[in-house]
């Protein structure tokens, strides 16, 4: 289960949750997350058609942004953000996320 997800189509939402893939998933990693776990979720989200996937490393203050290529159905690294960068979701280009605020203690 992802840490955060965004579903743009209200038709996908049921009383049980989301029926289908969310549009955007954000995973916040902790020191206990294994490489295997990260790889499994990456593959799972890619195979299920999650359009945008972010990996957030709070201890390194970095974000990796992946976007699903509709031609290949494979993720491509869209951007890498760190510390005080402004992160911009591919799905919401008018949204500016100030990572200085996100990573503030």
ABEGO torsion letter per residue (X at the ends): XBABBBBABAAABBAAEBBEBBABBBBBBBAABBAAAAAAAAAAAAAAGBABBBBBBAAAGBBBBBBBBAAAGBBBBABBBBGABBBBBAABAABBBBAAAAABX
